[in-house]
Amino acid sequence: MNPSLNVPQAMFLAMPQKYKAMVSGFGTGKSWGGCADLCKHAWEFPRIHSGYFAPTFGQIRDIFYPTIEEVAFDWGMRSKVNSSNKEVHLFAGRVYRGTIICRSMDDPSQIVGFKIGKALIDELDILAKEKAQLAWRKIIARMRYKVDNLQNGVGVTTTPEGFKFVYDQFVKQVREKPELASLYGLIHASTYDNAKNLPEDYIPSLRASYPPQLIEAYLRGKFVNLNSGSVYANFDRKKNHTDAVMKPGEALHIGMDFNVMNMTATINVMRDGLPLQVAELTGVRDTPTMAQIIHDRYRGNHNVIQIYPDASGKNTSSKNASESDLTILRRKEFSIMVNDSNPAVKDRVNAYHAMILNDKGERRFRINTHNCPVTTEALEQQPYDKNGEPDKKSGHDHPNDAEGYFIVKRYPIVKPAMSINLKASSNA
C-alpha cells in the first residue's frame, strides 16, 4: 500500500503532537490529508472509533462522505456511509476496521454521548471564535479511550480566516508558553504545493478573483488580518476613478439598500463587461419615493433598468404594511435581480474587494468620484466593528451595501471548478 500524499499532507500525518493543524489555502488537499489521517488511525487502532467534525451537516454530506470514500480506497479500504446515524464504517475487504462518527459544530452542545480515540476537525476557523472554542472543548472531552500507545489526538484542517481560534490556540499560546510546542503543532500549506493535482488555470483564476490580502490566506495559507482598518482598504479614489457618465439608451444596473428615511441606490453601467458607477441616490425618504425618482430621472432615456436590491425587501415595506419593497419596485416595471436571501456578508465584501483590486493588480471596478461623493467617502472610511463585521454605526454602510448587492450578484467570487475526477475534486 502506497497512499497518495503531497509533501504537506505527509508532514501532517507524521506530526507527533497530540493536537496538530494544517492551515492552508484552497486546493491544497487539506480534506484529503485529514481523511488520510483517519484512515491511518483505522489501520493502527482497529475498532477504536474516530470522529469527523464540520461547521455544517451539508459539509459532511457534500465533502466528507465522497472524500473519505476516495481516500479509504487509496488506503486499501472501503467506506460505507450510514447517513441516518451520521457514521462512516471502514472495512478492509470484509474485515471491519472502525467507525467514524460525524457531527456538525453548528450546535456544539450536541457533541455529547460518545467517545473517540481520534478526531478530525475540518474548517474550524469558519466558526466564530467563541463557537469554535466551545466546539473544541466539547470534542476534546470525547477523547476518552484508554489504549496502549493511543494518543487520543485531534487533527485540524482549515483555511485561515484571519486571527481567529486556530491562531490563538496553535500560534499565540505556544508563542507565549513555548513548552506547549510539544503538545501543539502547526504547518502551513500553499496551493502551489498541490499544483500537480489541479487544473492549469486554477491558481491564475484564484489570483484574478481575489484581492491581495485574501490571496495570502486562500492561496498561501497564511494568517492575515482580514478585519482591521477600513473595510475596503484597497480602494483608491484616483486609481479607481472614471470620468464615465451614462449614455442615452444605455442599460442601468442599480444596487439598492432599504432604510427608513435613508434609502440608497448606486447607478452603474457596464462596459466591456465591467462595472462603472456613474451616479448615486442617497438619503431618499422611502421605497415609493426612490422608485419614482428612478422612473422620472432615468426611464425616459434608458431601455433597461435592472435593480439589485437587498433581498430583505421581499418582506413588508416600512412605508406600507400591505406590500413589500420589491412589489413597489416591480410596479414601476423595473427588472428585479435578487435571490431568495442575501449572500453572506463576507462573500459580498470579498466580491467587492476583488473588483476594486485583485491579486494581479487589476482594478475592475471604477467609480465617477465626482458624481458619487457619498459612495466614495464610504469606501474610504467604513471601518470594521469590534466583532470583525463591517461597521453600521457610521452611516457609511448604506452605499457600500447597495453597490455590494449589485457586485456580488453580477461578479461573485466562485472558486475555479475542479476536475470531475473524484481524487482531484477531493483535493479541493
Buried (B, 14 or more C-beta within 10 A) or exposed (E): EEBBBBEBBEBBBEBEBBBBBBBBBBBBBBBBBBBBBBBBBBBEBEEBBBBBBBBEBEBBBEBBBBBBBBBBBBBBBBBEBEEEEBBBBBBBEEEBBBBBBBBBBBEBEEBEEEBBBBBBBBBBBBBEBEBBBBBBEBBBEBBEBEEEEBBBBBBBBBBBBBBBBBBEBBBEEBEEEEEBEEEBBBBBBBBBBBBEBBBEEBBEBBBBBBBBBBBBBBBBBBBBEBBBEBBBBBBBEEEBBBEBEBEEEBBBBBBBBBBEEBBBBBBBBBEEEBBBBBBBBBEBEBBBBBBEBBBEEBBEEBEEBBBBBBBBBBEEBEBBEEBBBBBBBBEBEBBBBBEEEBBEEBBBBBBBBBBBBBBEEBBBBBBBBEBBBBBBBBBBBBBBEEEBBBBEEEBBBBBBBBBBBBBBBBBBBEBBEBBEEBBBBBBB
